[in-house]
Every structure is written in structure tokens, then in C-alpha cells.
């Protein structure tokens, strides 16, 4: 470790903050001008843009014959997205989750997580399996845009709706967006993406250099240092989005990034790489199931109250710290691993499960009560 690595990390953080601010400004303005909701922009444009570092790292890892780093990067990034990024975002302000996200996008994220586990059981993601994952993401993007445009034209989603095109912007109420204003939004998005990718690249290079100096395996580096580093664009974008009131964009960014990571970041390299991408037994036995569990844990949190509350965000962050602690202790064969595992298995995880079940039952009861009184349980 030297001062150059520390400088890369600091410079990367600065670029990430600036890039996230520009990307959110451009994407939210573009959503209003083209007539689609911030949620859809987060699920498509922003999620693809903020996943660019993961794609670059994964392709580079495959070309350098580092499959552990490639798989660990994607799996770790998806865990970071749900537990750490959504958790921290919810701590800033409780996140509203729309019904269409729960009915369509979240189930797809879970289905792709299950699919990744199934195709990895034989220790390799083949070209055909990569093509299937990739096609699933393409179909998701097409359906998302088509449904959004259809809803925008529906009378139900009229003026003032969050998914309609009639939301006023800087151009004035009811005015048609000018080519200059649309071009400026696209320029902000492009510049934000460039800064995010550059910042993530600098940060990852510095962090990986420090980690490899300590003798940590490529899978562990991918699951921890690289996963957090390449997920920093999502973190910066989501935190800035919620602070600017774009909570749809924050949630859509995370869910869309997870979908994009599995289908494109892993699917595309598997499609073009000779012989596919090998998957280690450790990833199949532990890390991919943890990724799937994190995706499943988000379902009861969102479909009950259609929100991620602050206490739920705190729980997600605590679970991520526990997972990271286990990975580091296991990688270093630390003496505390056995005691840490026993506490997690016999106390922490059962307590979390009981808490989630209790609060889910409570929220479902409240939801039935609201429906009985003629209230609306969530936002469509």
C-alpha cells in the first residue's frame, strides 16, 4: 500500500459524488421531458449506466482469466445494492415502493437470482445460459418502456401523476420540450456516467492494489472491495436521488442494476467467453444463496407497506456488515470465525427471521384493515 493507492481512492470518491449528482439531474429531467416516470428511468437508463463499472471489471476479469473476481464482483454488487445501498438510502428517508415494482420488477430480480444459482450448480455459466440471462434483461427493458408509455397515455395517469409526461419542468407548464433542453439532459447523463465510471475505476484500482497486497483471494476481493467499489455509482446516485426527492429513481436504480448485473454483466461475458465463466464451489454454496436471500428479503418489506422504513434500512445495513465480517473472517481463517458463525446461525438470523415475520403479519393486518375501510394500500 502506498500514497498513490490512497490518492486513487480519494479521487475516485470525488468523481463518484460529482457523477452521481449530474446523472440524477439529467435522468430526472429527461424522464419528465420524454413522458416516462423516474422509476422507469431508474430501472433502465440509470441502472445500466451505474452498472458500467461492474461490466468493465467483469469483462476485464474474464479476459485476465480471473473468473472468481468476475463472479464475486456481480454477486457481491447485488448483495451490496440490496442490503447496503437500499439500507443507507432508507436511513436518509423512508423509500416508497410502487406496486408495479413489486408485481413485475422485484419478482424478475428474484427469478434471475434463482436462475443464476441453477445455472451455476454445474460449476460453469455456459454461452447458452448467458444468452438466456441476457435475453431476459432485454425483454425486461422493452416491456418496462412499453408499459410506461402506455400508462403515460392512460387517463388514470393524467396530469400530476408521477408516471405521466404532463409533470411541469423548467420549460413551463404544458410546454413541449425543446431539442436544446433534451440535449442538455442527455449531456448531463453522459457526463455523469463518464465521471461515475472514472471514479469507480480509480477507486477499485486503489482498493484492489491494497487488498491483493494483503494476500486476499480474487473471489473475496470481488465480493468485498471490488463489489463495494463498483457499486459506489449506485450508492452515490441513490443517496443523491433520495435527497432530491426522487425516491422512485433510487429504488428503480437498485432493482434495475441487480437485474442488469445478472443478465448483462454476467450473461454477456459468458456469451462471448470461450467455454463460459467458471463458478467456484464457494460461490455456489454460500455467496449466490446469500444474494438470493437478500432479494427474497426485500419482497415482504415492500409488498406489505409498499415502503422501506428506516428501521428496515438499518436492519439491511447490519446484515450486510455481518455478511462482510463473515467473508473476511473466513478468508483469513481467523480464530473468531467459529464463534461468529455460531452467534449468527443460532441467534442473529433467527431473530431477524422472527422480526420480519412479525412485522409482515402486522403490516398485512393493517393493509386488510385499510382495504376494509375503502383505502388504497399502495401507489400504482
C-alpha positions in Angstrom: 0.0 0.0 0.0 1.3 3.5 -0.9 0.2 7.1 -1.2 -0.7 6.5 -4.9 -3.4 3.9 -3.9 -4.8 6.3 -1.3 -4.9 9.1 -3.8 -6.8 7.0 -6.3 -9.4 6.1 -3.7 -9.9 9.8 -2.7 -10.0 11.0 -6.3 -12.5 8.2 -7.1 -14.8 9.2 -4.3 -14.8 12.8 -5.5 -15.6 11.8 -9.1 -18.4 9.5 -7.9 -20.1 12.3 -6.0 -20.0 14.7 -8.9 -21.0 12.0 -11.4 -24.0 10.9 -9.2 -25.2 14.5 -8.9 -25.0 15.1 -12.7 -26.6 11.7 -13.6 -29.6 12.2 -11.2 -30.2 15.8 -12.5 -30.1 14.7 -16.1 -32.1 11.5 -15.7 -34.9 13.0 -13.7 -35.2 15.9 -16.1 -35.1 13.5 -19.1 -37.9 11.4 -17.5 -40.2 14.4 -17.3 -39.4 15.5 -20.9 -39.9 12.2 -22.6 -43.0 11.2 -20.6 -41.8 8.3 -18.5 -41.6 8.1 -14.7 -38.4 8.4 -12.7 -38.9 4.7 -11.7 -38.7 3.6 -15.3 -35.6 5.8 -15.9 -34.0 4.2 -12.8 -34.9 0.7 -13.9 -33.4 1.2 -17.4 -31.1 4.2 -18.2 -29.7 4.9 -14.7 -29.3 1.2 -13.8 -27.5 0.4 -17.0 -25.2 3.5 -16.6 -24.3 2.8 -12.9 -23.6 -0.9 -13.8 -21.0 0.2 -16.3 -18.1 -0.3 -13.8 -19.3 -3.8 -13.0 -19.4 -4.6 -16.7 -15.9 -3.2 -17.3 -14.5 -5.1 -14.3 -16.2 -8.4 -15.2 -15.0 -8.3 -18.8 -11.5 -7.4 -17.7 -11.5 -10.2 -15.2 -12.7 -12.8 -17.8 -10.0 -11.6 -20.2 -7.4 -11.9 -17.5 -8.6 -15.4 -16.6 -9.9 -14.3 -13.2 -13.4 -15.9 -13.1 -13.5 -15.6 -9.3 -13.2 -11.9 -9.5 -15.9 -11.7 -12.2 -18.5 -13.8 -10.4 -17.6 -12.2 -7.0 -18.0 -8.7 -8.4 -21.5 -9.4 -9.7 -22.8 -11.4 -6.7 -21.2 -9.1 -4.2 -22.5 -6.0 -6.0 -26.1 -7.4 -5.9 -25.7 -8.0 -2.2 -24.3 -4.5 -1.7 -27.2 -3.0 -3.8 -30.0 -4.5 -1.7 -28.6 -4.6 1.8 -26.2 -1.6 1.9 -27.4 0.9 -0.7 -31.1 0.5 -0.1 -30.5 0.3 3.6 -28.5 3.5 3.6 -31.0 5.2 1.3 -33.9 4.3 3.6 -31.9 5.7 6.6 -31.8 9.0 4.8 -35.5 9.0 4.1 -38.1 6.1 4.0 -38.4 4.7 0.5 -41.8 4.5 -1.3 -42.2 1.3 -3.4 -44.7 1.4 -6.2 -47.0 -1.6 -6.8 -45.7 -2.1 -10.4 -42.2 -2.6 -9.0 -43.5 -5.3 -6.6 -45.7 -7.0 -9.2 -43.2 -7.1 -12.0 -39.6 -5.9 -11.4 -38.9 -7.4 -8.0 -40.2 -10.9 -9.0 -38.0 -10.8 -12.0 -35.0 -9.9 -9.9 -35.7 -12.9 -7.7 -36.3 -15.1 -10.7 -32.9 -14.1 -12.2 -31.2 -14.7 -8.9 -32.7 -18.2 -8.8 -31.7 -18.7 -12.4 -28.1 -17.7 -11.7 -28.0 -20.2 -8.8 -29.4 -23.0 -11.0 -27.1 -22.4 -14.0 -24.1 -22.3 -11.6 -24.7 -25.6 -10.0 -22.5 -27.4 -12.5 -19.7 -25.0 -11.8 -19.9 -23.0 -15.0 -22.1 -20.4 -16.8 -22.2 -21.6 -20.4 -22.7 -19.5 -23.5 -26.3 -20.7 -23.9 -27.1 -19.9 -20.3 -25.5 -16.5 -20.7 -27.7 -15.9 -23.8 -30.8 -16.8 -21.8 -29.9 -14.4 -19.0 -29.1 -11.6 -21.5 -32.4 -12.1 -23.4 -34.4 -11.9 -20.1 -32.9 -8.4 -19.4 -33.6 -7.2 -23.0 -37.2 -8.4 -22.7 -37.5 -6.6 -19.3 -36.3 -3.3 -20.7 -38.6 -3.5 -23.7 -41.7 -4.3 -21.5 -40.8 -1.7 -19.0 -40.7 1.1 -21.6 -43.8 -0.1 -23.4 -45.8 -0.4 -20.2 -44.6 3.0 -19.0 -45.6 4.7 -22.3 -49.0 3.1 -22.2 -49.6 4.2 -18.6 -48.5 7.7 -19.5 -51.2 7.9 -22.2 -53.9 6.4 -19.9 -56.5 8.8 -18.4 -55.8 7.3 -15.0 -52.2 8.6 -15.2 -53.2 12.1 -16.0 -51.8 15.5 -15.0 -49.8 15.5 -11.8 -49.2 11.7 -12.0 -45.7 10.6 -11.3 -45.7 8.5 -14.4 -47.2 11.0 -16.8 -45.5 13.3 -19.2 -47.5 16.3 -18.0 -45.3 17.0 -15.0 -44.2 20.6 -15.4 -40.5 21.2 -15.8 -38.3 24.2 -16.2 -39.7 24.9 -19.6 -43.1 25.8 -18.2 -46.4 24.1 -17.7 -47.6 22.2 -20.7 -44.8 23.3 -23.0 -43.2 20.9 -25.4 -39.6 20.0 -24.6 -37.1 21.8 -26.8 -34.3 19.9 -28.5 -31.8 22.1 -26.6 -33.3 21.1 -23.2 -33.5 17.4 -24.1 -29.9 17.6 -25.4 -28.7 19.2 -22.2 -30.3 16.4 -20.1 -28.6 13.8 -22.3 -25.3 15.7 -21.9 -25.7 15.6 -18.1 -26.5 11.9 -18.2 -23.5 11.2 -20.4 -21.1 13.3 -18.3 -22.4 11.8 -15.1 -21.8 8.3 -16.5 -18.2 9.2 -17.5 -17.4 10.6 -14.1 -19.0 7.6 -12.3 -17.1 5.1 -14.4 -13.8 7.0 -14.0 -14.3 7.4 -10.3 -15.2 3.7 -9.8 -12.2 2.7 -11.8 -9.8 4.8 -9.8 -11.3 3.6 -6.5 -11.3 -0.1 -7.5 -7.7 0.1 -8.7 -6.5 1.6 -5.5 -8.6 -0.7 -3.3 -7.7 -3.9 -5.2 -4.0 -3.0 -5.0 -4.3 -2.7 -1.2 -6.3 -5.9 -0.9 -4.0 -8.0 -3.1 -1.0 -6.8 -1.1 -2.6 -8.4 1.9 -2.9 -11.7 0.1 -6.7 -12.0 -0.2 -8.2 -14.3 -2.9 -9.7 -12.9 -6.1 -13.2 -14.2 -5.1 -13.1 -12.4 -1.7 -11.7 -9.3 -3.3 -14.6 -9.4 -5.8 -17.2 -10.0 -3.1 -16.0 -7.2 -0.9 -13.6 -4.5 -2.2 -14.5 -4.6 -5.9 -18.2 -5.2 -5.2 -18.4 -2.1 -3.0 -16.2 -0.1 -5.3 -18.2 -0.8 -8.5 -21.5 -0.3 -6.6 -20.5 3.2 -5.4 -22.1 4.7 -8.5 -25.4 3.1 -7.4 -24.8 4.3 -3.9 -23.9 7.9 -4.9 -26.9 8.0 -7.4 -29.4 6.6 -4.9 -28.4 8.8 -1.9 -28.4 11.9 -4.1 -31.7 10.8 -5.6 -33.5 10.5 -2.3 -32.1 13.8 -1.0 -33.5 15.4 -4.2 -36.9 13.7 -3.6 -36.5 11.2 -6.5 -37.2 8.1 -4.3 -38.6 6.2 -7.3 -35.3 6.7 -9.1 -33.4 5.4 -6.1 -35.3 2.2 -5.8 -35.5 1.6 -9.5 -31.8 2.1 -9.8 -31.0 -0.7 -7.3 -33.5 -3.2 -8.7 -32.6 -2.4 -12.3 -28.9 -2.7 -11.5 -29.4 -6.1 -10.0 -31.3 -7.3 -13.0 -28.7 -5.8 -15.3 -25.8 -7.3 -13.4 -27.1 -10.8 -13.7 -28.4 -10.6 -17.3 -25.8 -8.4 -18.9 -22.7 -8.1 -16.7 -22.5 -11.9 -16.3 -24.6 -13.0 -19.2 -22.7 -11.1 -21.9 -19.2 -12.2 -20.9 -20.4 -15.8 -20.6 -21.9 -15.5 -24.1 -18.6 -14.3 -25.7 -16.0 -16.0 -23.5 -14.6 -19.3 -24.7 -16.1 -22.1 -22.5 -18.3 -19.7 -20.5 -17.4 -18.5 -17.0 -16.3 -20.9 -14.3 -18.1 -20.6 -10.9 -16.3 -21.7 -7.7 -17.9 -24.1 -5.3 -17.7 -21.5 -2.5 -19.8 -19.0 -4.6 -22.4 -21.7 -5.3 -22.6 -23.0 -1.7 -22.7 -19.6 0.1 -22.4 -16.3 -1.8 -25.0 -16.8 -4.5 -27.6 -18.2 -2.0 -26.9 -15.1 0.2 -27.6 -12.9 -2.9 -30.9 -14.8 -3.5 -31.8 -14.5 0.2 -31.2 -10.7 0.1 -33.5 -10.4 -2.9 -36.2 -12.5 -1.2 -35.9 -10.4 2.0 -36.9 -7.3 0.0 -40.2 -8.8 -1.0 -42.1 -8.9 2.4 -40.6 -5.5 3.2 -42.0 -3.9 0.1 -45.3 -5.7 -0.6 -46.7 -5.1 2.9 -46.5 -1.3 3.5 -45.1 -0.5 0.0 -42.2 1.2 1.6 -38.8 0.5 3.1 -38.8 2.1 6.6 -35.8 3.5 8.4 -35.7 0.5 10.8 -35.7 -1.9 7.9 -32.9 0.1 6.3 -30.9 -0.2 9.5 -31.6 -4.0 9.5 -30.3 -4.3 6.0 -27.1 -2.4 6.7 -26.5 -4.5 9.8 -27.0 -7.7 7.8 -24.5 -6.5 5.2 -21.9 -5.8 7.8 -22.4 -9.2 9.3 -22.0 -10.9 5.9 -18.9 -8.9 5.1 -17.5 -9.8 8.6 -18.1 -13.5 7.9 -16.4 -13.3 4.4 -13.3 -11.6 5.8 -13.0 -13.9 8.8 -13.4 -17.0 6.6 -10.8 -15.6 4.1 -8.3 -15.0 6.8 -9.1 -18.2 8.7 -9.4 -16.1 11.9 -9.9 -17.7 15.3 -13.1 -15.7 15.8 -14.8 -17.4 12.8 -16.3 -20.3 14.7 -17.8 -18.1 17.5 -19.0 -15.5 15.0 -20.7 -18.2 12.9 -22.4 -19.7 16.0 -23.8 -16.4 17.1 -25.1 -15.6 13.6 -26.7 -19.0 13.0 -28.2 -19.6 16.4 -29.1 -16.0 17.5 -29.0 -13.2 14.9 -30.5 -14.9 11.9 -33.4 -16.5 13.8 -34.1 -13.1 15.5 -34.1 -11.4 12.1 -36.5 -14.1 10.7 -38.9 -13.7 13.6 -38.8 -9.9 13.3 -39.6 -10.0 9.6 -42.4 -12.5 10.0 -43.9 -10.5 12.9 -43.8 -7.1 11.1 -45.0 -8.7 7.9 -48.0 -10.1 9.6 -48.7 -6.8 11.3 -48.4 -4.8 8.0 -50.7 -7.3 6.3 -53.3 -6.8 9.0 -53.1 -3.1 8.7 -53.4 -3.4 4.9 -56.6 -5.6 5.2 -58.0 -3.0 7.6 -57.4 -0.2 5.2 -58.9 -2.2 2.3 -61.9 -2.8 4.6 -62.3 0.9 5.1 -62.0 1.5 1.3 -58.4 2.9 1.5 -55.8 2.3 -1.1 -52.9 0.1 0.1 -50.2 1.4 -2.2 -49.3 3.5 -5.1 -49.7 2.0 -8.6 
